[in-house]
Amino acid sequence: MNPINDGLRAKYIVEEDYDNANTIHSRLKPGYFCTNESLEYISKFDIKDKNVLTVCSSGDHAFMSLINGAHHVDTFDYNPLQYYLLCLKCAAIKALTKEEYLNYFPISGGDILENYNIKYYERIKEYLEDDARVFWDIVYQAEKHRIYLLSKFSYNIRFESDYTRQYDLLKDRLFENPIDFKLSDLFSLPNIFDKKNSLIILSNIYDHLSLRDDNYTEEDYYKFIRDNILPMLDDGGSVAFHYQFGFMRNIKQSNFSECDTIKCSGGDSVKVLRNKM
């Protein structure tokens, strides 16, 4: 990211985009603070001392990958807000105790009146990279910053995330293995990342693609994964390419029948395609 662009982006969202936050008029889409997926499935893959590529979103997939022993984690997202949130969360984990972290962010178990309190941010920013620090410094200069932050990251699930249950381990891993990020959509990945990975995590990207384009089918998605994402894996690597929520089964039953399925809690499941040796 470019510090000048980061400053301009922050200036825009706090001065011009505030009233349009979380609406169709907003240039920057609302961000995801927590995942609502059951990420225990990541432990089913052998990623110890190996590379992982994952959609950034809330950063939770990357955190659980580190906790499960990944050597290096690359992330991508087409929403730049997710990059700034990832940086803020990483820095907060490094700077704060678990109790302070639960107070600073809107997670169950914390004090909502403490959410995004500047007294915590003064410590957190010491661990931010220059570009993210420029962005958050400008956001925090706005009088409405706390209200803005709470509304912009609207998809918040108030529960203790999987990674916070192993907070101290994650803190150690983040100091040893920083998480990298690139601004990208799914279709640009083969042109941006040339590193082979043991695991690629795509969450429920397909659901978003199909919502944006009624003509985009499961067959289209599967073919793209098979022809373009599978070659990005090590021999024996896996791509977890479709997370399906159990509550959606009455709406749409996934037809990715040729792939492996990992069952998760709550009736959820993950479709997996493997690069067989």
C-alpha positions as CSV (number, residue, x, y, z in Angstrom):
1,M,0.0,0.0,0.0
2,N,1.0,3.6,-0.5
3,P,1.0,5.9,2.5
4,I,-0.2,8.9,0.4
5,N,-3.1,6.8,-1.0
6,D,-3.8,5.5,2.5
7,G,-4.0,9.0,3.9
8,L,-6.4,10.1,1.1
9,R,-8.5,7.0,1.5
10,A,-8.8,7.6,5.3
11,K,-9.6,11.3,4.7
12,Y,-12.3,10.3,2.3
13,I,-14.0,7.8,4.5
14,V,-14.0,10.0,7.6
15,E,-15.0,13.2,5.9
16,E,-17.1,12.2,2.9
17,D,-18.1,8.6,3.3
18,Y,-19.3,8.7,6.9
19,D,-22.9,9.4,6.1
20,N,-22.9,6.7,3.5
21,A,-21.3,4.0,5.6
22,N,-22.9,0.6,5.1
23,T,-25.1,1.8,2.2
24,I,-25.0,1.2,-1.6
25,H,-23.5,4.7,-2.0
26,S,-20.4,3.8,-0.1
27,R,-17.3,3.4,-2.2
28,L,-15.6,1.3,0.4
29,K,-17.7,-1.8,1.2
30,P,-18.3,-2.6,4.9
31,G,-15.8,-4.9,6.4
32,Y,-15.9,-8.2,8.2
33,F,-14.6,-8.0,11.7
34,C,-15.1,-11.7,12.7
35,T,-15.8,-14.8,10.6
36,N,-18.9,-16.7,11.2
37,E,-17.3,-19.9,10.0
38,S,-16.2,-22.8,12.1
39,L,-12.5,-22.7,11.5
40,E,-11.6,-25.9,13.3
41,Y,-11.4,-27.5,9.8
42,I,-8.1,-25.8,9.2
43,S,-6.5,-28.2,11.7
44,K,-7.5,-31.1,9.3
45,F,-4.7,-30.0,6.9
46,D,-1.0,-30.7,7.3
47,I,0.3,-27.1,7.2
48,K,3.1,-27.2,9.8
49,D,6.1,-25.3,8.5
50,K,4.4,-24.8,5.1
51,N,2.9,-21.9,3.1
52,V,-0.8,-20.9,3.2
53,L,-2.7,-18.5,1.0
54,T,-6.1,-17.3,2.3
55,V,-8.7,-14.7,1.6
56,C,-8.1,-12.0,4.2
57,S,-11.6,-11.0,5.2
58,S,-11.5,-10.6,9.0
59,G,-8.0,-12.1,9.2
60,D,-9.3,-15.0,11.3
61,H,-8.4,-17.6,8.7
62,A,-4.8,-16.3,8.6
63,F,-4.7,-16.3,12.4
64,M,-5.9,-19.9,12.7
65,S,-3.3,-20.9,10.0
66,L,-0.5,-19.5,12.1
67,I,-1.9,-21.2,15.2
68,N,-1.8,-24.5,13.3
69,G,1.8,-24.1,12.5
70,A,2.0,-22.5,9.0
71,H,5.4,-21.2,8.2
72,H,4.2,-18.2,6.1
73,V,0.7,-16.9,5.4
74,D,-0.2,-14.7,2.4
75,T,-3.6,-13.0,2.3
76,F,-5.6,-11.3,-0.4
77,D,-8.8,-9.2,-0.6
78,Y,-10.4,-6.8,-3.0
79,N,-11.7,-4.6,-0.1
80,P,-8.9,-2.4,1.1
81,L,-10.6,-2.0,4.5
82,Q,-9.8,-5.6,5.3
83,Y,-6.1,-4.8,5.0
84,Y,-6.3,-2.0,7.5
85,L,-8.4,-4.1,9.9
86,L,-5.9,-7.0,9.6
87,C,-3.0,-4.6,10.4
88,L,-4.9,-3.2,13.3
89,K,-5.8,-6.6,14.7
90,C,-2.2,-7.9,14.3
91,A,-0.8,-4.8,16.0
92,A,-3.4,-5.0,18.8
93,I,-2.5,-8.7,19.5
94,K,1.1,-7.7,19.8
95,A,0.4,-4.7,22.1
96,L,-2.4,-5.8,24.3
97,T,-3.3,-8.5,26.8
98,K,-6.2,-10.8,25.8
99,E,-8.5,-8.9,28.2
100,E,-7.5,-5.6,26.7
101,Y,-8.0,-6.9,23.2
102,L,-11.5,-8.2,24.1
103,N,-12.3,-4.7,25.3
104,Y,-10.8,-2.8,22.4
105,F,-12.6,-4.8,19.7
106,P,-16.4,-5.7,19.7
107,I,-16.0,-9.3,20.9
108,S,-18.2,-11.0,23.4
109,G,-16.7,-10.8,26.9
110,G,-15.4,-7.3,26.5
111,D,-16.7,-3.9,27.5
112,I,-18.6,-2.3,24.6
113,L,-17.9,1.2,26.0
114,E,-14.2,0.5,25.6
115,N,-14.5,-0.4,21.9
116,Y,-11.8,1.3,19.8
117,N,-10.8,3.5,22.8
118,I,-7.9,5.7,21.9
119,K,-6.0,4.8,25.1
120,Y,-5.5,1.4,23.6
121,Y,-4.8,2.7,20.1
122,E,-1.9,4.8,21.4
123,R,-0.1,1.6,22.3
124,I,-1.3,-0.4,19.3
125,K,0.0,2.1,16.7
126,E,3.6,1.5,17.8
127,Y,3.3,-1.9,16.1
128,L,1.6,-0.7,12.9
129,E,3.3,-0.5,9.6
130,D,3.7,3.0,8.2
131,D,0.9,2.8,5.6
132,A,-1.6,1.4,8.1
133,R,-0.6,3.9,10.8
134,V,-1.2,6.8,8.4
135,F,-4.7,5.4,7.7
136,W,-5.7,4.8,11.3
137,D,-4.1,8.0,12.6
138,I,-6.3,10.0,10.3
139,V,-9.4,8.0,11.2
140,Y,-8.7,8.6,14.9
141,Q,-8.4,12.3,14.3
142,A,-12.1,12.4,13.3
143,E,-14.4,13.3,16.2
144,K,-16.8,10.5,15.1
145,H,-14.1,7.9,14.7
146,R,-15.5,5.4,17.3
147,I,-19.1,5.6,15.8
148,Y,-17.7,5.3,12.3
149,L,-15.5,2.3,13.1
150,L,-18.4,0.5,14.8
151,S,-20.6,1.1,11.9
152,K,-18.1,0.5,9.0
153,F,-17.2,-2.9,10.2
154,S,-20.8,-3.9,10.3
155,Y,-20.6,-7.6,10.0
156,N,-19.5,-8.2,13.6
157,I,-20.3,-11.4,15.4
158,R,-20.1,-10.8,19.1
159,F,-18.5,-14.1,20.3
160,E,-15.0,-15.2,21.3
161,S,-13.3,-16.2,18.1
162,D,-11.4,-19.4,17.8
163,Y,-8.1,-17.6,17.7
164,T,-8.7,-15.7,20.9
165,R,-8.9,-19.0,22.8
166,Q,-5.2,-19.4,21.9
167,Y,-4.3,-15.8,22.2
168,D,-0.8,-16.1,23.7
169,L,0.3,-18.6,21.1
170,L,-1.0,-16.4,18.3
171,K,0.9,-13.4,19.8
172,D,4.2,-15.4,19.7
173,R,3.5,-16.6,16.1
174,L,2.8,-13.1,14.8
175,F,6.1,-11.8,16.1
176,E,7.9,-14.7,14.4
177,N,5.8,-14.9,11.2
178,P,4.2,-11.6,10.0
179,I,1.2,-12.0,7.7
180,D,1.5,-10.5,4.2
181,F,-1.3,-8.9,2.2
182,K,-2.0,-8.1,-1.5
183,L,-5.0,-6.2,-2.8
184,S,-6.5,-8.6,-5.3
185,D,-9.7,-10.4,-6.4
186,L,-9.9,-14.1,-6.9
187,F,-9.3,-14.1,-10.6
188,S,-6.0,-12.2,-10.4
189,L,-4.4,-14.6,-7.9
190,P,-2.4,-16.6,-10.5
191,N,-0.8,-13.4,-11.8
192,I,0.1,-12.0,-8.4
193,F,1.3,-15.0,-6.3
194,D,4.0,-17.2,-7.7
195,K,4.7,-19.1,-4.4
196,K,3.5,-22.7,-4.1
197,N,1.2,-23.3,-1.1
198,S,0.2,-26.3,0.9
199,L,-3.2,-24.9,1.5
200,I,-5.4,-22.2,-0.2
201,I,-8.5,-21.0,1.7
202,L,-11.2,-19.3,-0.3
203,S,-14.0,-19.3,2.3
204,N,-17.4,-18.7,0.7
205,I,-16.2,-16.5,-2.2
206,Y,-18.5,-18.4,-4.6
207,D,-21.6,-17.2,-2.8
208,H,-20.5,-13.6,-3.3
209,L,-19.6,-14.2,-7.0
210,S,-23.0,-15.8,-7.7
211,L,-24.8,-13.0,-5.9
212,R,-23.1,-10.5,-8.1
213,D,-23.7,-12.4,-11.3
214,D,-26.8,-14.7,-11.6
215,N,-25.2,-16.3,-14.6
216,Y,-22.1,-17.4,-12.8
217,T,-22.5,-21.1,-12.0
218,E,-20.9,-23.6,-9.8
219,E,-19.5,-25.2,-12.9
220,D,-17.8,-22.0,-13.9
221,Y,-16.3,-21.6,-10.4
222,Y,-15.2,-25.2,-10.2
223,K,-13.5,-25.0,-13.6
224,F,-11.6,-21.8,-12.6
225,I,-10.4,-23.5,-9.4
226,R,-9.3,-26.6,-11.2
227,D,-7.6,-24.9,-14.0
228,N,-6.1,-21.8,-12.3
229,I,-5.9,-22.2,-8.5
230,L,-5.0,-25.9,-8.3
231,P,-1.6,-25.3,-10.1
232,M,-0.7,-22.8,-7.3
233,L,-0.5,-25.8,-4.8
234,D,2.4,-28.0,-3.8
235,D,2.1,-31.6,-4.7
236,G,-0.4,-33.0,-2.3
237,G,-1.7,-29.5,-1.4
238,S,-5.4,-28.6,-1.0
239,V,-7.7,-25.8,-1.8
240,A,-10.6,-25.3,0.6
241,F,-12.7,-23.6,-2.1
242,H,-16.3,-23.5,-0.8
243,Y,-17.5,-23.1,2.7
244,Q,-21.2,-24.0,2.9
245,F,-23.3,-22.9,5.9
246,G,-25.7,-25.6,7.2
247,F,-28.6,-23.1,7.4
248,M,-28.3,-22.4,3.7
249,R,-29.0,-26.0,2.7
250,N,-32.7,-25.3,2.4
251,I,-31.9,-22.5,-0.1
252,K,-29.2,-24.1,-2.3
253,Q,-27.6,-27.6,-2.2
254,S,-24.0,-27.5,-3.4
255,N,-23.3,-29.6,-6.5
256,F,-19.5,-29.8,-6.0
257,S,-19.9,-33.6,-5.9
258,E,-16.5,-34.5,-7.3
259,C,-14.6,-33.0,-4.4
260,D,-13.9,-34.1,-0.8
261,T,-16.1,-32.7,2.0
262,I,-15.0,-31.8,5.5
263,K,-17.8,-31.6,8.0
264,C,-17.8,-28.8,10.5
265,S,-19.8,-28.0,13.6
266,G,-23.4,-26.6,13.2
267,G,-24.0,-28.6,10.0
268,D,-21.5,-26.6,8.0
269,S,-19.1,-28.1,5.5
270,V,-16.1,-27.3,3.4
271,K,-15.5,-28.5,-0.2
272,V,-11.9,-29.4,-0.9
273,L,-10.0,-30.1,-4.1
274,R,-6.6,-31.7,-3.7
275,N,-3.5,-31.6,-6.0
276,K,-2.8,-35.3,-6.0
277,M,0.8,-36.3,-6.2
